[in-house]
Amino acid sequence: MSAHIGVTGLAVMGANLARNLARNGFTVALHNRSVEKTDALLAKHGTDGDFIRTETLQELVDSLEKPRRVLIMVKAGKPVDAVIDQLVPLLEPGDIVIDAGNSHYEDTRRREAALAEKDLHFVGVGVSGGEEGALNGPSIMPGGSKESYDALGPLLEKISAKVDGKPCCAWIGTDGAGHFVKMVHNGIEYADMQVIGEAFDLLRSGAGIEPAEQSKIFAEWNKGELASFLIEISAEVLGHVDAKTGKPFVDVVVDAAGQKGTGRWTVISALELGSPVSGIAESVFARALSSQAEQRKLGQELLAGEEIAVEVPENFVEDVRQALYASKLVSYAQGLDMLTSAAKEYGWDLKLDEIASLWRGGCIIRAELLKEITNAYAAEEKPANLLFAPAFTKAIAGALPAWRRVVATAVQLGIPVPVFSSSLAYYDGLRRKRLAAAVIQGQRDLFGAHTYGRVDAEGTFHTLWGEDKSEISAVDTH
Ligand code: NDP
């Protein structure tokens, strides 16, 4: 019996993906650097389906049907290269090497190019949904060649989450496209989590609503347009009481948010692409600031607050809900806009409707909203920005008064809402006829002769600031 697929790297993610594959009827060859993990998996879950136990990569390769599919699920970074280096000499042209870990898309591009020279397919696959998703159905974002997807796609689609009967898995695009889209997914996730945190802080510090009560509010919100996995689990977290102290769980947790790096990667990449993902960036920075324990301690002692004592607006809870919705929408708009920029840069044909659709199940940012986003990009006329899709233009217009009230109240009360406020600034930046950029262009021309355009003439110009301030055509400056 040959295996349909081999999995090497059987820590929690690899083991769960292998079990998911086996439960879906595929024969899975198992391998791990140290054989203990392989045996532990077989001892505990060997009855999940058909497994083939192997001890070496050679045995793993020998046990596979052709073209071989080898899924690597080891620690991201150097270990992936180490495993690839050991595997490649054992494979034949046409075989498919799959990296389903959290690799950086540039690494994936490099690996894909290197393996292509040996006539091997390398497929970087973004997998979202954590341990639970890997076992029961993740959202899957495969890159690599279309040819490799023809051989691999049916397996991945079978094990993915399903929404309305449709797999949350589709070919994303060549080389690193899958890992890129997964990275941006994580960036949106950061912003999505931060806006929920900001809503909590506003309701607590602004309106004095205790976590237990907020848990009910969040559960209620989860029945409407905000319905999502993150709102659902936030209701659970807020309702949880610490057994030791009897206090709300959120009051005994240290308020320093950790991060593993994919949000940071998103922002670095966005900066390189010139893509304004301000909400995502603010959410990464907010985590960084939360972790600056020493400075925060000094800040509490040294920095004035001077809050302005204002009454929170009537219907504040509903205002916060609407502001949360609008800010969340902006985060998705920014993330999807970044995908558009990346598609141009890397020559990927990213289908935003399919991407939004495969985020509807299995992954952390799964949300009702994604159905509407899918529809927006499935329309014949694709919006240049998600916010321009008629349904969302209307929705934001409806939320705008509440959004402005909430941000204004937060500023007056000294409650930091970096994503609520930066998202609003992004929105206003998009819609304003004139931006402060004209002043910046003037400054740049004065100190660096960087030139500027005029609203009333074609071409580029430079003012002779140090002379008689007359204007010349910029070609004259060179
Ligand atoms: P780990 O990231 O903890 O990696 C452990 C595995 O890597 C073990 O099987 C280990 O083998 C193997 N390994 C480490 N170094 C080497 C090496 N040099 N050569 C061969 N094998 C090596 O495992 P996880 O299951 O937590 O994660 C796997 C991947 O999935 C990572 O990229 C991670 O970022 C990603 N991930 C994704 C999540 C998601 O939601 N999509 C969630 C969690 C992780 P040994 O047992 O011999 O030490």
Boltz pocket constraint, residues with backbone or C-beta under 6 A from the ligand:
constraints:
  - pocket:
      binder: B
      contacts: [[A, 8], [A, 9], [A, 10], [A, 11], [A, 12], [A, 13], [A, 14], [A, 32], [A, 33], [A, 34], [A, 37], [A, 73], [A, 74], [A, 75], [A, 76], [A, 78], [A, 79], [A, 82], [A, 83], [A, 100], [A, 101], [A, 102], [A, 103], [A, 127], [A, 128], [A, 129], [A, 130], [A, 131]]
      max_distance: 6.0
